């Protein structure tokens, strides 16, 4: 079943269904999705538990996430995608406990300091949901797999999205985006730059601060996508980038 779920997520993610329409339909009736993260890990190495809710709107979409790192270690996050501008803009919020969707919509959601630099993982707004397919909590959840696939297609069809700190973000925690010339140096990976650039149809330029996210995507087989091969020279440069070798 885990293999089938993986095929569904990848198949729909390649554009087999209409992303915006499908995601809007599922958002109207789909509950929050709960799953163990394939990527994020707790301090003890176990997967972070995610609960995600997607609320589609005419001019903006809202992604709400609760991340459980431990019994008393819980993050509440929100990404608000403004679709009324071009390119689209995604604002990231770290919320205090108790904040809800109505608070966020009214601009009064109490915000906590960022615990991590959002931009290091989110160069182009929201990212696809990637559940740990082998976990007991997901292995037989075919309905949840279809919902996640449709939501992932919504993410894919956004196109270029600028990632920004949310208004009123508390400033005593991690920076939204790492500063410094080294962290903001372009990766210089020509094969990746075919899709990851700042043009109208781009996915955002990859920088040095994205190395760990790139490493996860490559090692798990998500990137480069099927049909986009790399030359041996490009592959060597990519490996150096992922391993922090100048």
N, C-alpha and C positions, 0 to 999 in steps of 0.2 A: 504493500500500500504506500509505503514511503517513496518507492521508486515512481509509482503512478503520480503521487502528489508532486514530485519534482518535475516530471514531464509536463504536468498541467501548468505549473508556475512558469516554466520556460516557454511552453508552447503559446500560451496566451500572451506572455511578455514580448513575443516577437511580432505582435500586431494582428493575431488571428481574429480578435473581436474589436469592436469600436470602443476604445478606452474611455473617452469622456462619457458616452451614453451608458455604457455598461457600469461604470463606476457610480454614476449618478443614480441609476436604478437600484444598485445594491445598497447604496448609502441610505436609501429611503427605508429599507427594512432590515438591513444587516445589523446584528448586535456587534458589540466590541469584540475584536479578535484577541484571544489570549494565547501566547505561545512562548516557548523557550527560544531565545535568540541564537542563531547560528554564529553570529559574529561577536557580540558583546559577552564579556565574561566577568564574573564576580572575582573578588580577591582570592577565593579558594579554587578558582578555575572552573567552577560550575557556570552554566549559562545564566545570563540575566533573564528574568521573566518579564515579558512585555505584554501590555494590554493596550491595544490601539483602537481608536474610534475615528471614523472618517465622516465629516459632515460637508456635503457638497452644496455650493451656492452659485447663484448666477454670476456674481462678480468676485467671489472669493471662496476658497475651500479652507476648511480647518481640519488639521490632523492633531488629535489629542493622544498622548501616550503616557502611560504609567509604567515606570521601570522599577522592578523590585530587585534590589541587590542583596537583601537580607531581611530578616523579620522586622527590623526597625530602621531600614535604610531604603527609602522609597523616593524616587524622583517623579515629579509630575511636569510634563513638558507639552508644549504646543507649537505647531508650525502653522502660520496663517499665510496662505498664498493669495496674493492680490492679482486677479486675472484681468483687471480693468486697464492695465498698463502694458506696454511692450518695451523691453522684455518684462515678463512677469516678475514679481518680487515676493520672496518668502521671508517672513520675519519670524524669528525664533524666540521663544519665551520659556524661561524656567519659572514655574509657578509655585507659590507657597501652598502648603496643604489646605484643602478646602476650597480652592478656586475652582469654578465651574465654567461651562461654556457660556452661560449668560453673562457672567462677570467679564469674560474675555471679549464678548461682543460689545459690551457697554464701555470697554476701555478701563475697567476698574479692577481687573484681576491683580491681586497682590503678587509681586514678582520677587523671586529669590535670586541670589547671585548664581551665575553659571557655575556648574561643577566641572564642566569640561568645555573646551573650545569647540563650539558647534561647527565652525567652518572647516575644521580639519577632516571632518567626515562628510560635510554637506556642501560641496562646491557648487551644486546646481539645485538647491532647494531640497524638497523631500527625497528620500531614497526608497528603493523597493523594500518591501517586507521580506525578510529571509528567515523563516522559522527553521528550527532544528528538526528536520523531517523525521529523524530516527527516534525522537523523544516520544514517550508514552502519551503525552498530552496532545500530540498532533498526528500520530501515525495513522489513525483511521478517520480523520476529520476531512472527508472529501468535500463536504459543503464549505467548510472554512477554507479549504484549498482553492476552490473556485472564487470565493469572495476575495481572498488575498491576491489571486491572479488578476482579477479585474481591477482591484485597487492599484496594483503594480502597473497595470497598463495606463491607468490615469496618470501616474507619476511619469511614465515614459512619454505620454503625449503632451505634457506641459511644454516641451521644448526648452528654450533658454529661460532660466530662472536665476535671478540675482539673490544671493543669500545675504541677509542683513540681520543685525541685532534688533530685537523688538523694542518698541518705544518704551522708555522708562526702565530699561533693564538695569538691575542693581549692579554696581560697579566694583564690589569688593571681592568678587570671586575670580574665576578664570576669565581671560579675555575672550570675546566672541571669536576673534581671529588673531592668530599669533602675529606679533609684530617682528620687525627686523628684516634685513635684506636677505639673509639666508633662507628663512622660512618662506619668504615670498618670491624666491627665485623660481622661474618656470622650470618644469621638469625637463623640457627639451627632448621629449620622446616623440619623434616624428610620426611613428605608427599610431600612437594614441591621439595625437593632435588632429587626426582626420575627423574625429568626433568631438574631442575635448578641446574646444576653442571658444572664444568669446563672440563669435559671429551669431547671426540670427538663428541658425539651426544648430549651434554648438551646445556642448554640455558643460562649458566652463573650462578654462585653462587649468591644468593640473600644476600644482606648485610643490615645493619641497615638503611643506607641512602636510601634504596628502599622502606621503609615502606609505604609512602603515595601512591606510584604507586601500590604496592600490595593491599592496601586498596581499591583503585578504582576498580581494576580488580576483587576482591572478591565480593565487594558490588554490582557490576553491573552484576555479574553472569558469568563472563568470566573465572574465575578460582575458584576452580580447574576444569579442563575440565571434560566433561562427561565421566564417567567410572573410575574416579580417586577420590574415596571417602576418607575422613579423619576420623580417629577415634575421639571420643569425646575428648580425651586428646590432640590430634593434633589440633583439632578445637579450644580448649581453648588456646593453645599456640599461634596459629595464631592470635586469637583475641587480645591477650596481645601484640604481635608484632605490629599489626596495630595501637594499641592505645598507643604505647610507654611505655608499662609496662615491666620492665626487667624480 
